């Protein structure tokens, strides 16, 4: 005679000390910080950096964008600064800083969180691997070492050196970008297309190869201390959150 031999399932009560908990916060990463703490640290660092260095960025943009038919024709940092102060006063150096400040925070929150997440994914348990820092820095543009025991001055020096070198090497592309943004304004050249090659050819034909390096001094002066400020504040913010989490 056939019998029903199917197993009977019984619920097992959970242990008395079991307390389920649902957390919306991500578990701490390789540096002992949460994802949102990386974002806050990066946002603070980026905002302070850009607001502190905004006058130099204004000088750089003016030197790159002003064309021959403009009434202001700066050929040096001193002349550019004098022209702005004479025509617009000190506020001219800070025109547009509000819009920049609003954008710098979110942008750097993404910038540094992507850097840290890339470093964590690539490290595979070895956060001090130099190749990891380099690869993560490609994602975030600049890649100084971020070992926990480094001092503030090392972060500042490494950031300044990396920022200055990157700024000098990428000046031609920044000139092209600025020319495309400002074309047709105050006598600036208008281009038949947005092709990088077309813009470079026009600049070289008009100003020679020196035209591609226009504004490289204020650009370098901007990015060196800016990177030093940004990375120093970022690492200081990380240290603050690490101490906060350890309490």
Helices and strands as residue ranges (DSSP letters): H 35-65, H 77-88, G 90-94, H 97-123, H 130-140, H 152-169, H 171-182, H 196-207, G 209-213, H 216-246
